[in-house]
């Protein structure tokens, strides 16, 4: 379905068809499964989502950083169709297929570092993170896992223990997995001027005192935090953590689930400072919208678990593998790393202009097509979650999909498909900024 790349509002948001479908959703779907917009999609292409009432919304969410190459990237569609005609599933652990191996080879080539690597494929970001922990624990013979304030790592029991935000993710779901410890992250806007090295020293002091370097199996961190508010640590923070891990025999795990695959203007967010993780967890943008995730890392670490210790019925599904190879080809052939940097220029220039006129815009941060605005009470650093919600709602009513996030709920996040046009992006930004009025 080719969709004209422009915003069209044929009805109020939501329209009558979406309203009817939402009523059906409420009668059939568990209440705990929420939605951001009350509209139902029937198509998506480039930077536009088409709803059931014929409205065309500008997409600044990419299904939470999933449709980086677009919601129907031609190479992805063609590859999945071809694989669908061959077979949909055999289970790689029963009768393997080349697509899985080819994805592993691609990830071994693309992820940071030129050391020998291995890859295992799974279904979701949470699965990737959880398996990274399993691998690190097996390799080190240790149990303790260190994570950070404002972190989000998933919704399984272990990854909920690793996730920082209680509401709505953790409330009522405990007890959680043990041996997970939390350290302070580098949060430049709220750190009182701490450098990356100083913030790292603070975090490592907590780790040394509360856990002990000899007990740590893995330090797990998002190079740019996602749900926690797109918090980008100060330069030097990540390298210091990686160096500490090397010195103490711990595994340094980069959770690149949201920040990977060209999203930040580098192929991986760790690339910007030359940080080479021991293990990298990936998902979201890996496969153009199909469910796939991976753990990639040093061969000696990845090979530590016993044969049969890693896997899953659907892990590395052949359709998802075909999609991933096509998505990676699209990123490389279409220059989407460079495109992400152009998107950063457009978003930041528009938001900085607005910030100069509105002291409720406390901070603008992030890189590439992963940019955030932290909203605060006028002239202060006090979080303003009600304002963030109101601005997002106003944008939704005007046909722009924009998401909120942050531990305090006061952050607007911008995650457009990297295939969005300049014109659509600028129009959407004007609408969001207009909502601040």
C-alpha positions in Angstrom: 0.0 0.0 0.0 1.6 3.2 -1.2 0.5 6.2 0.9 0.9 9.8 -0.1 3.4 11.4 2.2 1.4 14.2 3.7 -0.8 14.8 6.7 -4.5 14.5 6.1 -7.3 14.8 8.7 -10.7 13.7 7.3 -12.3 13.3 10.8 -11.7 14.3 14.3 -9.1 12.1 16.2 -10.4 9.5 16.8 -12.9 9.1 14.0 -16.0 6.9 14.2 -14.5 3.7 12.8 -11.6 3.9 15.3 -14.0 4.7 18.1 -16.0 1.6 17.2 -12.8 -0.5 17.1 -11.7 0.9 20.5 -15.0 -0.2 22.0 -14.3 -3.7 20.7 -10.8 -3.6 22.1 -12.1 -2.7 25.5 -14.4 -5.7 25.4 -11.8 -8.1 24.2 -8.3 -7.1 25.2 -6.9 -7.1 28.7 -7.1 -3.7 30.3 -3.4 -3.7 31.1 -2.6 -3.4 27.4 -2.8 0.3 26.9 -2.6 2.4 23.8 -1.1 5.9 23.2 -3.5 7.1 20.4 -7.2 6.1 20.1 -6.8 5.3 16.4 -6.5 2.0 14.6 -3.9 1.7 11.8 -4.8 0.1 8.4 -1.6 1.1 6.6 1.8 2.8 7.1 4.5 3.9 4.7 7.5 6.2 5.0 6.6 8.9 7.6 2.9 8.4 7.6 0.4 6.1 9.3 -3.1 5.7 7.8 -5.9 5.1 10.2 -9.3 3.3 9.8 -11.1 6.6 9.1 -8.8 7.7 6.3 -6.7 10.1 8.4 -3.0 10.2 7.6 -0.9 10.9 10.7 2.8 12.0 10.7 4.8 9.3 12.5 7.3 10.5 15.1 7.3 7.3 17.0 8.3 4.5 14.6 6.4 1.9 16.7 8.9 2.9 19.5 12.0 2.9 17.3 11.1 -0.3 15.4 10.3 0.9 11.8 13.6 2.7 11.4 13.7 1.9 7.7 9.9 2.6 7.3 6.9 0.5 8.0 6.9 -1.1 4.5 10.5 -0.8 3.3 10.6 -2.3 -0.2 13.5 -4.6 0.4 12.0 -5.8 3.7 8.6 -6.5 2.0 10.2 -8.4 -0.9 12.5 -10.5 1.3 9.6 -11.5 3.6 7.4 -12.4 0.7 10.1 -14.6 -0.8 10.7 -16.3 2.5 7.0 -16.7 3.1 6.8 -18.6 -0.2 9.5 -21.0 0.9 8.6 -21.8 4.6 7.5 -19.9 7.7 9.1 -22.0 10.4 11.1 -25.1 11.2 12.7 -24.0 14.5 16.5 -23.4 14.1 17.2 -25.8 17.0 15.6 -28.6 15.0 16.4 -28.1 11.3 18.5 -24.9 10.9 18.4 -22.6 7.9 20.9 -20.2 6.3 19.0 -17.0 7.2 19.8 -17.3 10.9 23.5 -17.8 10.1 23.5 -14.9 7.7 22.0 -12.6 10.3 24.6 -13.7 12.9 27.4 -13.1 10.4 26.0 -9.6 9.7 25.8 -8.7 13.4 29.2 -10.1 14.1 30.5 -7.7 11.3 28.5 -4.6 12.3 28.6 -4.5 16.1 31.4 -2.5 17.8 34.9 -4.1 17.8 36.9 -6.3 15.4 37.4 -9.2 17.8 36.0 -12.7 17.1 32.3 -12.7 17.8 29.3 -15.0 18.1 25.5 -14.2 18.0 22.4 -15.9 19.3 18.9 -14.8 18.1 15.7 -14.3 20.1 12.4 -12.6 19.8 12.3 -9.4 21.9 14.5 -6.9 23.6 13.8 -8.2 27.0 14.8 -11.7 25.9 18.0 -10.4 24.5 18.9 -8.6 27.8 17.9 -11.6 29.9 20.0 -13.9 27.8 23.0 -11.5 27.9 22.8 -11.8 31.7 22.6 -15.6 31.5 25.6 -15.7 29.3 27.6 -13.3 31.5 26.7 -15.3 34.7 27.8 -18.5 33.0 31.1 -17.0 31.8 32.1 -15.3 35.0 30.6 -17.8 37.5 29.2 -14.8 39.4 25.6 -13.6 40.0 25.5 -9.9 40.6 24.1 -7.6 37.9 24.6 -3.9 38.0 22.1 -1.5 36.3 21.4 2.2 36.6 18.9 4.8 37.6 16.2 5.5 34.9 17.0 2.3 33.2 14.5 0.3 31.1 15.4 -3.2 30.1 12.1 -5.1 29.6 9.0 -6.7 31.1 10.1 -10.2 32.1 10.7 -10.9 35.8 14.5 -10.4 35.5 14.3 -7.4 33.3 11.7 -5.8 35.4 14.1 -6.1 38.3 16.6 -4.3 36.1 14.1 -1.6 35.0 14.0 1.4 37.3 10.5 2.9 36.7 7.7 1.5 38.9 4.6 2.8 37.3 3.3 1.3 35.1 5.9 -1.3 34.6 6.6 -2.9 38.0 3.6 -2.0 40.2 2.1 -5.2 41.6 4.3 -7.7 39.8 6.9 -8.5 42.4 8.8 -10.2 43.9 11.5 -9.7 41.3 14.7 -11.6 40.5 17.5 -11.3 43.0 21.1 -10.1 42.7 20.3 -6.9 40.7 21.9 -3.7 42.0 21.3 -0.1 40.9 23.9 2.6 40.6 23.5 6.3 39.7 23.8 7.2 36.0 25.3 10.2 34.4 22.3 12.6 33.8 23.9 15.9 32.7 20.8 18.0 33.0 20.3 17.0 36.6 23.9 16.2 37.7 24.9 19.7 38.8 27.8 19.9 36.3 29.4 16.5 37.0 31.7 15.4 34.1 31.4 11.9 32.7 34.5 10.8 34.6 33.1 12.3 37.9 29.7 10.6 37.4 31.5 7.3 36.6 33.5 7.6 39.8 30.3 8.2 41.8 28.7 5.1 40.2 31.7 2.9 40.6 32.0 3.9 44.3 28.5 2.7 44.8 29.2 -0.6 43.0 32.5 -1.2 44.9 30.9 -0.6 48.3 27.5 -2.2 47.8 28.3 -5.1 45.6 32.1 -5.6 45.3 34.0 -5.8 42.0 34.8 -9.5 42.5 31.1 -10.3 42.7 29.8 -8.5 39.5 28.9 -10.7 36.6 27.7 -7.9 34.3 27.2 -4.2 34.1 24.3 -3.5 31.9 23.6 -0.1 30.5 21.7 1.7 27.6 24.3 3.9 25.9 21.4 6.4 25.6 18.6 5.5 27.9 15.2 5.0 26.3 12.1 4.9 28.4 14.0 6.7 31.2 14.0 9.9 29.2 16.6 9.6 26.4 19.3 10.4 29.0 22.6 10.7 27.3 25.5 10.3 29.7 28.3 12.9 29.7 31.4 12.0 27.6 33.7 9.7 29.4 31.1 7.9 31.5 30.7 4.8 29.3 34.4 4.4 28.6 35.1 4.5 32.4 32.5 1.8 33.1 33.9 -0.4 30.3 37.4 0.0 31.6 36.3 -0.9 35.2 34.6 -4.0 33.9 37.8 -5.1 32.1 39.9 -4.5 35.3 37.4 -6.4 37.5 36.6 -9.4 35.2 33.0 -8.3 34.7 31.1 -8.4 31.4 30.2 -5.0 30.0 26.8 -5.3 28.3 25.4 -2.5 26.0 21.6 -2.6 25.7 21.3 -1.1 22.2 17.7 -2.3 21.8 16.4 1.2 21.2 19.6 3.1 20.2 21.0 0.6 17.6 20.8 0.3 13.9 21.5 3.9 12.8 19.0 5.4 15.2 21.5 7.7 16.8 23.5 8.8 13.8 26.0 6.0 14.3 25.3 2.4 13.5 25.4 1.8 17.3 25.3 4.4 20.0 28.5 3.0 21.5 30.4 3.9 18.3 30.4 7.6 19.1 33.0 7.2 21.9 34.6 4.1 20.5 33.3 2.0 23.4 33.5 -1.8 22.6 31.1 -3.8 24.8 31.7 -7.4 25.6 28.1 -8.2 24.7 25.5 -6.1 22.7 21.8 -6.7 23.0 19.8 -5.6 20.0 16.1 -5.7 18.8 13.5 -3.1 17.7 15.1 -1.6 14.5 16.8 -4.8 13.6 14.2 -6.3 11.3 12.0 -3.6 9.9 9.0 -4.4 12.1 9.2 -8.1 12.5 10.0 -9.6 16.0 13.7 -10.4 16.3 16.4 -9.7 18.8 20.0 -10.7 19.3 22.9 -11.0 21.7 26.3 -10.5 20.0 29.6 -10.6 21.7 33.1 -11.9 22.3 33.3 -15.5 21.1 34.8 -16.8 24.4 31.9 -15.3 26.4 29.1 -16.2 24.0 30.4 -19.8 23.8 30.3 -20.2 27.6 26.8 -21.7 28.0 26.4 -25.4 27.5 24.9 -26.7 24.2 21.1 -26.3 24.5 21.4 -23.6 27.1 20.4 -20.8 24.7 17.5 -20.8 22.3 13.7 -20.7 22.0 11.1 -22.0 19.7 10.7 -18.9 17.6 14.1 -17.3 18.1 15.6 -16.3 14.8 12.3 -17.0 12.9 13.1 -17.3 9.2 10.7 -14.5 8.2 12.3 -12.2 10.8 15.8 -13.2 9.6 14.9 -12.4 6.0 13.5 -9.0 7.1 16.6 -8.3 9.2 19.0 -8.9 6.3 16.9 -6.6 4.1 16.7 -3.9 6.8 20.5 -4.0 7.3 20.9 -3.7 3.5 18.6 -0.7 3.4 20.4 1.0 6.2 23.7 0.6 4.4 22.6 1.1 0.8 20.4 4.1 1.5 22.8 6.0 3.8 20.5 6.0 6.8 23.3 6.7 9.3 23.9 9.9 7.5 20.2 10.5 7.3 19.8 10.2 11.0 22.4 13.0 11.5 20.4 15.2 9.1 17.2 14.5 11.1 19.1 15.5 14.3 20.0 18.8 12.7 16.4 19.5 11.8 14.9 18.5 15.1 17.4 20.3 17.3 17.4 23.5 15.3 13.6 23.8 15.6 13.5 22.8 19.3 16.4 25.2 20.2 14.5 28.0 18.5 11.5 27.2 20.7 13.6 26.9 23.8 15.0 30.4 23.4 11.4 31.6 23.7 10.0 29.2 26.3 11.7 28.5 29.6 9.5 25.4 30.1 11.8 23.6 27.7 14.5 22.6 30.2 16.7 20.3 28.1 17.1 19.1 24.6 19.2 16.0 24.2 19.9 12.8 22.3 21.4 12.1 18.9 20.3 11.3 15.4 16.7 10.3 15.2 16.5 9.8 18.9 15.9 13.2 20.4 14.1 14.3 23.5 12.7 17.5 25.1 12.5 17.6 28.9 9.7 19.9 30.0 9.8 21.7 33.4 7.9 24.2 35.4 8.7 27.8 34.2 12.2 28.9 35.2 12.9 25.8 37.2 14.1 22.2 36.8 10.9 20.8 38.4 9.4 18.2 36.1 6.2 19.1 34.3 4.5 15.8 33.3 1.1 17.4 32.9 2.5 19.7 30.3 4.2 16.8 28.4 0.9 14.9 28.3 -1.0 18.0 27.2 1.4 18.8 24.4 1.4 15.2 23.2 -2.4 15.0 23.2 -2.6 18.3 21.3 -0.2 16.9 18.7 -2.3 13.7 18.4 -5.4 15.7 17.8 -3.6 17.5 14.9 -2.5 14.2 13.3 1.1 13.9 14.7 2.2 10.7 16.6 4.6 11.7 19.4 5.4 9.8 22.5 6.2 10.7 26.1 8.7 9.0 28.4 11.0 9.7 31.3 11.0 8.6 35.0 9.0 11.7 35.8 6.8 11.5 32.7 7.9 14.9 31.5 9.8 14.1 28.4 8.7 14.2 24.7 10.6 11.9 22.6 11.1 12.0 18.8 11.8 8.8 17.0 10.8 9.3 13.3 11.4 6.7 10.7 14.8 7.6 9.1 13.0 7.6 5.8 10.7 10.5 6.7 10.9 13.5 4.4 12.3 16.9 5.6 8.9 18.5 4.8 6.9 16.1 6.9 9.3 16.3 9.8 9.3 20.1 9.9 5.5 20.2 9.7 5.3 17.8 12.6 7.7 19.7 14.7 5.8 22.9 14.1 2.7 21.2 15.3 4.4 19.9 18.5 5.9 23.2 19.3 2.6 24.9 18.6 1.1 22.6 21.2 3.3 24.3 23.8 1.3 27.4 23.4 
